[in-house]
Amino acid sequence: MVIITTAGCAGMRSMAASDSRYGTNCIMLNLWHDAKFHLEKAVKNNPNNIFACNNLGVVYEYFGDNEAAKCFYEKAISIFVENAKTQDRKGTETQGKEEKWKEKDTETQRKNGKSSSSTRTFADSCYQNLKGLMEETGQTEVSSLSQIMPQGTVSVSKKILSKRVEIQKKLPSILNMDGINKVELLVLLADKKTEEITKKIVEAFKEKVQEESSFYINEEILQEINEVSSIAKDKPLSIIHYPLSLSLQNHEAIIDLCNDYDVQGLFVIEIIEFNDDRTNMATTKSRYSEEERRYIYYDVPSINRKITLKMRFCFLEAKTGNLLWDKKYDISKIKEYPVKDEEKIPLYDMELFENLCNEPSSSFMAATKPQYKYSKRQVLMER
């Protein structure tokens, strides 16, 4: 009976080692689901497999389960500590002096992602993984490895292979836009002088946002209303003229209107200043004359147009009135027109206006998309 039991245990350990190796190879091939399946199986068959525990921690961290990853890194370290204590109790000799924990991989090896043979212990790789996870998640700083390890038991009897892998982690977006699809747009002006040009800027802005998102923005938004408090509930959201000092502090009427129109979000564009400056220029060009056998220089007239837009761009969650996004922009764009007469310059140059809207629209849309970061972790390779 003892022989059968021993053989059975040995068979389980052999299966665990096989699953551990296969799961580790899956990590190297970015087959993370397969790696999870086989490493979980390896740990189930042999809970004290330090390779499987550490590498399963890497896999769980890849899938965003930081607590499970932390547990397996700690378990891998504890397995080594227990093994070291067992060796001490049995009076086995250690390998002498304490080894340094720094990696001996060259910078070239790191860049190429090559496996390296180092004299660091199993515990060091697991410890570095645990430390990196704790630092990134802002948890309590982990004790130093020298505090974790028993005195004098800091090395192992064989070298190990390890490989550094990069884990792509999906982070929450800065702005949570779940459930927000139908939105309205409100334009705030200090005076009526720039209203027509503002309509074209808003049109360009809408194009940019709707290109990069699934938002539907009402097309009929540009109607003149005198006061915020007098917004008619039978009209769509509009351009509103009022002193800039009013800002968005008193927006109850706006929120009520959003509720009436059943919209989930509200863009607010506040035009603070708009300038359109034009400068006559002459660019000197040359051509070679075969007849005269010399270069002939001549001036080409042009007009340099500089548009400056100072604006405040906000986004409100309509039902709650929470201001999710609030930024000010001071944007300048220059375009040269190869003409002499200003009347030939299009007043509403949509290409120029779209360039004005690139920065505010792109920064907002980037905030609504998932963020990613990359973490480097050590995977233990069994020989």
Legacy VTK file of the C-alpha trace (Angstrom):
# vtk DataFile Version 3.0
C-alpha trace
ASCII
DATASET POLYDATA
POINTS 383 float
0.000 0.000 0.000
2.841 2.370 0.814
4.503 1.620 -2.508
1.289 2.329 -4.456
0.732 5.598 -2.589
4.295 6.726 -3.185
4.029 5.866 -6.868
0.725 7.741 -7.073
2.245 10.859 -5.492
5.211 10.682 -7.822
2.855 10.410 -10.785
0.912 13.473 -9.640
4.139 15.450 -9.274
5.240 14.337 -12.727
1.911 15.467 -14.213
2.191 18.764 -12.350
5.695 19.325 -13.700
4.488 18.601 -17.239
1.562 21.014 -16.916
3.840 23.606 -15.360
6.294 23.458 -18.262
3.524 23.544 -20.846
1.764 26.449 -19.109
5.032 28.381 -18.920
5.631 27.849 -22.642
2.131 29.169 -23.297
3.077 32.408 -21.521
6.042 32.776 -23.863
3.665 32.369 -26.828
1.111 34.831 -25.373
-1.446 32.016 -25.031
-2.640 33.323 -21.686
-5.874 31.325 -21.406
-4.027 28.060 -22.080
-1.314 29.084 -19.632
-3.930 29.708 -16.928
-5.568 26.313 -17.475
-2.347 24.285 -17.302
-0.723 26.224 -14.452
-3.870 25.967 -12.332
-3.836 22.243 -13.016
-0.160 22.048 -12.062
-0.756 23.865 -8.761
-3.720 21.607 -7.989
-1.603 18.485 -8.504
1.412 19.888 -6.653
0.675 22.947 -4.459
4.399 23.267 -3.636
5.553 23.713 -7.226
7.370 27.037 -6.964
7.564 27.410 -10.754
3.827 26.968 -11.230
2.948 29.268 -8.308
5.120 32.161 -9.477
4.118 31.846 -13.113
0.436 31.500 -12.263
0.792 34.766 -10.347
2.049 36.380 -13.571
-0.952 34.973 -15.448
-3.455 36.225 -12.871
-1.848 39.654 -12.985
-2.259 39.655 -16.765
-5.996 39.008 -16.350
-6.287 41.802 -13.785
-6.783 39.624 -10.698
-4.197 41.388 -8.554
-5.250 39.764 -5.289
-4.817 36.246 -6.673
-1.485 37.234 -8.234
-0.289 38.604 -4.889
-1.286 35.381 -3.121
0.647 33.202 -5.568
3.770 35.373 -5.457
3.686 35.183 -1.660
3.052 31.433 -1.804
6.050 30.927 -4.107
8.270 32.852 -1.671
6.898 30.929 1.316
7.606 27.608 -0.438
11.244 28.555 -0.835
11.460 29.782 2.760
9.995 26.524 4.077
12.373 24.491 1.930
15.290 26.540 3.245
14.186 26.026 6.845
13.865 22.294 6.228
17.408 22.205 4.875
18.648 24.053 7.962
16.914 21.597 10.287
18.495 18.686 8.481
21.884 20.348 8.691
22.399 20.523 4.938
25.134 22.788 3.781
24.249 26.019 2.110
26.204 27.296 -0.844
28.312 29.675 1.186
28.216 33.355 1.089
25.123 35.390 0.458
24.523 35.993 -3.246
23.705 39.338 -4.715
20.114 39.782 -5.837
20.822 41.918 -8.842
20.345 40.349 -12.270
23.435 39.654 -14.351
21.590 40.036 -17.649
23.244 42.538 -19.959
21.253 45.432 -21.377
21.350 43.721 -24.773
19.822 40.560 -23.320
17.052 42.590 -21.722
16.213 44.323 -24.993
16.191 41.077 -26.928
14.106 39.340 -24.275
16.544 36.412 -24.075
16.486 33.931 -21.243
19.431 34.226 -18.923
21.074 31.931 -16.464
21.616 33.702 -13.184
22.632 32.786 -9.673
19.727 34.581 -8.064
17.363 32.396 -6.105
13.854 31.309 -6.849
12.749 33.639 -4.087
14.341 36.689 -5.689
12.349 36.431 -8.932
9.120 35.864 -7.007
9.994 38.721 -4.660
10.631 41.154 -7.524
7.258 40.233 -9.034
5.507 40.774 -5.700
7.294 44.061 -5.085
6.416 45.364 -8.551
2.746 44.466 -8.097
2.562 46.073 -4.652
4.172 49.297 -5.880
1.855 49.575 -8.896
-1.312 48.994 -6.884
-0.283 51.371 -4.103
-0.417 48.713 -1.391
1.722 48.531 1.733
5.369 48.198 0.837
6.585 44.611 1.018
9.393 43.715 3.403
12.881 43.405 1.964
13.916 39.944 0.843
16.630 39.757 3.497
13.902 40.147 6.130
11.827 37.368 4.580
14.617 34.854 4.109
16.057 32.809 7.004
19.579 33.785 8.060
22.185 32.151 5.836
19.775 30.406 3.458
19.765 32.683 0.484
20.954 30.478 -2.350
19.939 27.308 -4.112
21.958 24.403 -5.332
21.333 25.003 -9.015
21.067 27.903 -11.382
17.689 28.763 -12.809
16.543 30.130 -16.112
14.214 33.088 -16.092
12.696 35.274 -18.737
11.298 38.748 -18.408
7.882 39.222 -19.987
5.753 42.321 -20.485
2.164 42.239 -19.288
-0.291 44.560 -20.961
-2.760 45.807 -18.369
-6.047 47.408 -19.295
-6.815 50.289 -16.956
-10.148 52.076 -16.499
-10.705 55.073 -18.728
-10.418 58.527 -17.175
-14.046 59.231 -18.097
-16.676 56.526 -17.692
-19.097 57.041 -20.581
-21.135 53.852 -20.118
-24.756 54.470 -21.041
-24.028 57.876 -22.581
-24.794 57.831 -26.302
-27.237 60.623 -27.097
-25.752 64.001 -26.281
-26.575 67.646 -26.897
-24.299 70.590 -27.433
-24.528 74.068 -25.922
-22.419 76.998 -27.148
-21.867 79.971 -24.866
-20.904 83.361 -26.317
-20.040 86.667 -24.704
-21.396 88.635 -27.682
-22.905 88.122 -31.131
-19.909 89.330 -33.142
-18.418 85.899 -33.607
-21.630 83.905 -33.834
-21.423 83.026 -37.524
-17.796 81.965 -37.357
-18.536 80.042 -34.166
-21.218 78.030 -35.952
-18.591 76.809 -38.401
-16.166 75.948 -35.588
-18.906 74.018 -33.803
-19.720 72.209 -37.034
-16.064 71.181 -37.359
-16.002 70.123 -33.713
-19.063 67.909 -34.180
-17.430 66.256 -37.174
-14.284 65.464 -35.179
-16.146 64.028 -32.181
-18.580 61.940 -34.207
-15.688 60.541 -36.269
-14.037 59.100 -33.169
-17.064 58.108 -31.071
-20.544 56.632 -31.134
-22.102 59.855 -29.845
-25.107 61.227 -31.637
-25.167 65.027 -31.490
-28.395 66.810 -32.350
-28.022 68.689 -35.643
-30.478 71.494 -34.764
-28.631 73.142 -31.924
-27.899 76.659 -33.126
-30.682 78.991 -32.132
-30.374 82.328 -30.414
-31.741 82.724 -26.881
-31.139 85.691 -24.600
-30.857 84.202 -21.127
-30.065 80.806 -19.632
-33.201 80.955 -17.530
-35.401 81.558 -20.562
-34.563 78.393 -22.487
-37.786 77.303 -24.154
-38.595 73.668 -23.581
-39.978 73.293 -27.091
-36.590 74.142 -28.630
-33.337 72.193 -28.835
-30.275 73.363 -26.944
-28.900 76.536 -28.412
-26.250 79.199 -28.583
-26.786 81.362 -25.508
-25.507 84.909 -25.001
-24.730 85.988 -21.454
-21.869 87.427 -19.359
-18.988 84.943 -19.100
-18.877 85.473 -15.320
-22.098 83.471 -15.068
-20.163 80.403 -16.189
-21.842 77.026 -15.562
-22.618 77.454 -11.883
-26.353 77.994 -12.454
-27.184 75.199 -14.844
-30.418 73.866 -13.361
-32.418 75.007 -16.394
-29.974 73.204 -18.673
-30.306 69.983 -16.691
-34.105 70.220 -16.769
-34.009 70.627 -20.512
-31.703 67.623 -20.900
-34.152 65.533 -18.919
-37.026 66.701 -21.112
-35.129 65.696 -24.244
-33.935 62.427 -22.662
-30.239 62.975 -23.373
-27.480 61.476 -21.272
-24.728 64.013 -21.839
-24.109 67.640 -22.650
-21.130 69.228 -24.401
-20.583 72.862 -23.506
-18.315 75.047 -25.627
-17.617 78.482 -24.237
-15.996 80.788 -26.793
-13.869 83.200 -24.794
-11.967 84.911 -27.607
-11.607 84.543 -31.364
-9.109 86.449 -33.519
-8.509 86.240 -37.261
-5.304 88.115 -38.217
-3.982 88.343 -41.749
-0.564 89.498 -42.945
0.494 90.219 -46.512
3.701 88.428 -47.423
5.973 87.994 -50.415
7.950 84.812 -50.891
11.029 85.102 -53.099
11.406 82.338 -55.655
13.769 81.727 -58.517
13.940 80.069 -61.910
16.819 79.455 -64.253
16.663 81.190 -67.656
18.385 79.268 -70.434
18.294 82.289 -72.687
19.936 84.628 -70.191
21.960 81.840 -68.557
21.195 83.044 -65.079
18.708 82.694 -62.243
15.846 85.126 -62.275
14.390 86.016 -58.888
10.790 87.108 -58.419
8.328 87.626 -55.566
5.189 85.570 -55.086
2.525 87.373 -53.042
0.645 85.468 -50.345
-1.424 86.093 -47.248
-0.574 84.526 -43.917
-3.704 83.865 -41.850
-3.413 83.279 -38.104
-6.490 82.181 -36.181
-6.465 82.230 -32.381
-9.200 80.548 -30.382
-9.546 80.699 -26.618
-12.250 78.370 -25.414
-13.521 76.383 -22.480
-14.668 72.856 -23.249
-16.823 70.928 -20.785
-18.879 67.775 -20.601
-21.716 67.279 -18.132
-23.582 64.133 -17.219
-27.066 65.429 -17.954
-29.171 63.620 -15.352
-26.932 64.386 -12.381
-25.347 67.606 -13.531
-21.869 66.303 -12.670
-19.123 68.129 -14.536
-16.974 65.267 -15.867
-14.643 67.276 -18.098
-13.597 70.908 -17.848
-10.578 72.291 -19.691
-9.502 75.577 -21.206
-7.620 75.798 -24.485
-5.624 78.560 -26.150
-5.118 77.372 -29.717
-3.398 79.083 -32.653
-3.272 77.850 -36.241
-1.529 79.425 -39.217
-2.239 78.861 -42.877
-0.635 80.522 -45.889
-2.773 81.328 -48.935
-0.952 81.949 -52.255
-3.162 84.893 -53.159
-2.810 88.654 -53.196
-6.404 89.663 -52.573
-7.966 88.911 -49.162
-11.363 88.450 -50.756
-10.076 85.263 -52.361
-9.502 83.712 -48.939
-12.491 81.582 -47.844
-13.941 83.023 -44.656
-15.080 79.608 -43.487
-12.070 77.417 -44.172
-13.266 74.101 -42.732
-9.801 72.528 -42.919
-8.451 75.309 -40.726
-11.373 75.061 -38.300
-10.975 71.284 -38.041
-7.338 71.823 -37.085
-8.519 74.178 -34.343
-10.783 71.447 -32.971
-8.200 68.647 -33.063
-6.712 69.250 -29.623
-9.902 69.603 -27.507
-11.769 66.792 -29.276
-8.804 64.380 -29.305
-7.923 64.942 -25.632
-11.551 64.351 -24.642
-11.932 61.191 -26.733
-8.627 59.812 -25.420
-9.992 60.196 -21.878
-13.066 58.088 -22.750
-11.022 55.155 -24.049
-9.358 52.432 -21.947
-5.819 53.182 -20.855
-3.007 50.614 -21.012
0.239 50.141 -19.189
2.979 47.538 -19.376
4.556 45.771 -16.416
7.695 43.629 -16.523
7.593 40.354 -14.624
9.921 37.350 -14.204
8.771 33.933 -15.407
10.676 30.942 -13.990
11.776 28.385 -16.576
12.247 24.767 -15.546
15.256 22.883 -16.862
LINES 1 384
383 0 1 2 3 4 5 6 7 8 9 10 11 12 13 14 15 16 17 18 19 20 21 22 23 24 25 26 27 28 29 30 31 32 33 34 35 36 37 38 39 40 41 42 43 44 45 46 47 48 49 50 51 52 53 54 55 56 57 58 59 60 61 62 63 64 65 66 67 68 69 70 71 72 73 74 75 76 77 78 79 80 81 82 83 84 85 86 87 88 89 90 91 92 93 94 95 96 97 98 99 100 101 102 103 104 105 106 107 108 109 110 111 112 113 114 115 116 117 118 119 120 121 122 123 124 125 126 127 128 129 130 131 132 133 134 135 136 137 138 139 140 141 142 143 144 145 146 147 148 149 150 151 152 153 154 155 156 157 158 159 160 161 162 163 164 165 166 167 168 169 170 171 172 173 174 175 176 177 178 179 180 181 182 183 184 185 186 187 188 189 190 191 192 193 194 195 196 197 198 199 200 201 202 203 204 205 206 207 208 209 210 211 212 213 214 215 216 217 218 219 220 221 222 223 224 225 226 227 228 229 230 231 232 233 234 235 236 237 238 239 240 241 242 243 244 245 246 247 248 249 250 251 252 253 254 255 256 257 258 259 260 261 262 263 264 265 266 267 268 269 270 271 272 273 274 275 276 277 278 279 280 281 282 283 284 285 286 287 288 289 290 291 292 293 294 295 296 297 298 299 300 301 302 303 304 305 306 307 308 309 310 311 312 313 314 315 316 317 318 319 320 321 322 323 324 325 326 327 328 329 330 331 332 333 334 335 336 337 338 339 340 341 342 343 344 345 346 347 348 349 350 351 352 353 354 355 356 357 358 359 360 361 362 363 364 365 366 367 368 369 370 371 372 373 374 375 376 377 378 379 380 381 382
